[in-house]
Amino acid sequence: MGLDVSAVRAAYPALADGYAYLDGAAGTQLPAPVIDAISGAHRSGLGNSDGAFPASARSDAIVAECRQAVADLAGGNPAGVILGPNMTTLTYRLAATLAKDWRPGDEVIVSRLVAVTAASNILGTRPDVAAITAKARAAGALSYVDGVHATPHGPTDVAALGADFYATSAYKWSGPHIGAVIADPALLEPLRQDKLNPAPDTVPDRFEWGTPPFADFAGVTAAVDHLAGLDATAAGTRRQRLLTSMSAAHEHEQALLRVLLAGLAAMDKVTLYGNARNRTATVYFNVAGLTPRAAAEHLAERKVNVWDGDNYAWEPAGALGIRDTGGAVRAGLVHYNDRSDVDRLLAAVAELAG
Ligand SMILES: Cc1ncc(COP(=O)(O)O)c(C=O)c1O
C-alpha cells in the first residue's frame, strides 16, 4: 500500500505545533510510542545490569531487545551491535581501538581503514558504498561506513553494503539520542578497547562504557518498531516489515523531493548544490543576496524549520566554496513530512527569490 502520511503524522505529537519540520537531517521528532516506551521503562522500575532482582533483569532485557532491534534495522547480528551515546563518540573510541595495532610504516589511506559515508547530510549524495567496500576488502582494508544520514531514508543491509562497521544514530530515525555501531562479532573479538578491569569483557559489552541509559534503549526499540509499521500493510518478521516500510518511506520522500527540487530550480535567485541521481531527500541551497542564516530566519517566521551552515559537512562545504560564508540552507524530508511542508517551504523561499 505504501505510506499513509496522515496516519504517520498523527503519531508525532510535536508536529501539532504547526511548524513544517524540515530539520530532520539534524534530528527527527519522536512518535508517541517512543515517548511512551521511554517513560514506561522508567515507570516499570529499572535497575543496573546483572543483578538478582527483577528491575535489573528488565534493564538487561531492554539492552538485548535494543541490540536485536538495531540489528533488524541494519540487517546485522545483534551480538555485534555496540550501543553508545552517539555516533561520534563510538567512532572516536573505535578509531582509537583500531589504531592500536598500527605501526610506523603502516600506510595511511585514511589509515588502512577506508571510511566512507553512505549519504551526505547536506547534498544527499549516496556513493556506491558496495563498490568502495569491495575495493577496500580486495586491498585487505577494513571499511567503516557512516550510515547516520542514510539509515532513515530507505532500507539498510550492512551485508549488501559490505560494511565491516556501520554507524547509525537513532535520533535521526525517530528515536532518542543513542548511537550504534554494527559489526560482525568475530571482527570485534580481537579488538581490545580500553576498559575498567571489572567491566564485562565480552563482545559487544566491552565496547560500551559505564551505565547506559536503559530507558532510552527502550525508546530505540520502539522507534524501530515504529519504522517497521510505516507501511501499515507490511507483513512478516520485523526485518521484513522494515524492508517494506523503509522502501515505502523512500518512495514517499523521493516523490516530495521531485516537487521540492523542481520548485527551487524554477527560482532564478536560488542556487542549488548537489545533483546526484541517487540521493536522499535532502536539499542544500542559497538565495542570492541573503546569508543562509537570514534565509533560515525568514523561513522560521513562516513556520518552516530548516538548518543553515555547513552542518559539519566541512569538506564538501569547503569544496563548494561556501564554508566561510555561512554555508547554505538545508531542508531535509523524512517519512513524516508531507506536501504541505514542501509547499510552505517553496512559498516562503519564493518570497525571497521569486
Ligand atoms: C552524516 C553524519 N555523520 C555523523 C553524524 C554525527 O552523529 P552523532 O550526532 O550521533 O554523533 C551526523 C550528525 O548530524 C551526520 O549527519
The ligand as an ORCA input file, in Angstrom:
! r2SCAN-3c Opt
* xyz 0 1
  C      26.342     12.047      8.182
  C      26.550     12.218      9.658
  N      27.511     11.514     10.277
  C      27.725     11.618     11.599
  C      26.979     12.471     12.373
  C      27.253     12.536     13.844
  O      26.298     11.772     14.526
  P      26.114     11.897     16.115
  O      25.382     13.181     16.361
  O      25.303     10.707     16.514
  O      27.459     11.901     16.729
  C      25.980     13.240     11.785
  C      25.191     14.176     12.594
  O      24.463     15.004     12.097
  C      25.743     13.101     10.391
  O      24.765     13.777      9.759
*
